[in-house]
Amino acid sequence: MAEPTPADLERFIADGLACEHVEVTGDGRHFFATIVSSEFEGASRIRRHQRVYQALGDRMRDEIHALSMRTLTPTEWTLDASQAGSGASASHHR
């Protein structure tokens, strides 16, 4: 089985979680994702990560060796982008 690409992970996450933005970088085994979803409103960081793992399903166990992530609400994403002084563009909208 071929190692998943960052684009594969973006698609897997977006298929299982309503995302305003998802961006994944990585080398096929180790990935970093920035995920923005209104589903994260009111949820702890642990619960947000559990929701992403749920979206990925068995792929987390079978295909993905390591995943680090930033999980943000749309408001947090907007504040983060304005503090960075950049209007970061989304690589994937849903």
C-alpha positions in Angstrom: 0.0 0.0 0.0 1.3 3.4 -0.9 1.9 5.9 1.8 -0.7 8.6 2.0 0.1 12.1 0.8 -0.7 15.4 2.5 -3.5 15.9 -0.2 -4.9 12.4 0.7 -5.1 13.4 4.4 -6.7 16.7 3.5 -9.4 14.8 1.6 -9.8 12.1 4.3 -10.3 14.8 7.0 -12.7 17.0 4.9 -14.7 13.9 4.0 -15.4 13.1 7.6 -15.5 16.6 9.2 -17.1 19.8 8.0 -14.1 22.1 7.6 -13.7 25.7 6.7 -10.0 25.1 6.1 -7.7 22.1 6.2 -4.1 22.1 5.3 -1.7 19.2 5.7 2.1 19.0 5.3 4.2 15.9 5.7 6.4 13.2 4.3 4.1 10.2 4.0 4.5 9.0 7.5 4.7 12.1 9.7 2.1 14.9 9.1 1.1 18.3 10.5 -2.4 19.5 10.0 -4.2 22.8 10.5 -7.9 22.2 10.7 -10.6 24.8 11.1 -14.1 23.7 11.8 -17.2 25.2 13.4 -17.7 21.7 15.0 -14.8 22.6 17.4 -16.9 25.4 19.0 -17.0 24.8 22.8 -14.8 21.7 22.5 -11.6 21.1 24.4 -8.4 20.5 22.5 -8.6 16.8 23.3 -12.2 16.5 22.1 -11.2 18.4 18.9 -8.4 15.9 18.2 -10.6 13.0 19.0 -13.1 14.3 16.4 -10.3 14.5 13.7 -9.2 10.9 14.7 -12.8 9.9 14.2 -12.9 11.4 10.8 -9.7 9.5 9.8 -11.1 6.2 11.2 -8.9 3.1 10.7 -6.4 5.1 8.6 -4.9 6.5 11.9 -4.1 2.9 12.9 -3.2 1.5 9.5 -1.8 4.2 7.3 -0.7 7.2 9.3 2.3 6.9 11.5 2.1 10.3 13.2 -0.2 13.3 13.0 0.3 16.6 14.8 -2.4 19.2 14.5 -3.7 22.6 15.2 -7.5 22.6 15.6 -9.2 25.9 15.5 -12.7 27.4 15.3 -13.4 29.8 12.5 -13.1 32.7 15.0 -9.8 31.5 16.4 -8.5 31.1 12.8 -9.5 34.6 11.9 -7.8 36.0 15.1 -4.7 33.9 14.4 -4.4 35.2 10.8 -4.9 38.8 11.9 -2.3 38.5 14.6 0.1 37.0 12.1 -0.5 40.0 9.9 -1.4 37.8 6.9 -4.6 36.7 5.2 -3.6 33.1 5.0 -5.3 31.5 2.1 -7.0 28.1 2.4 -5.7 25.2 0.5 -9.0 23.4 0.8 -12.5 24.8 1.4 -15.6 22.9 2.1 
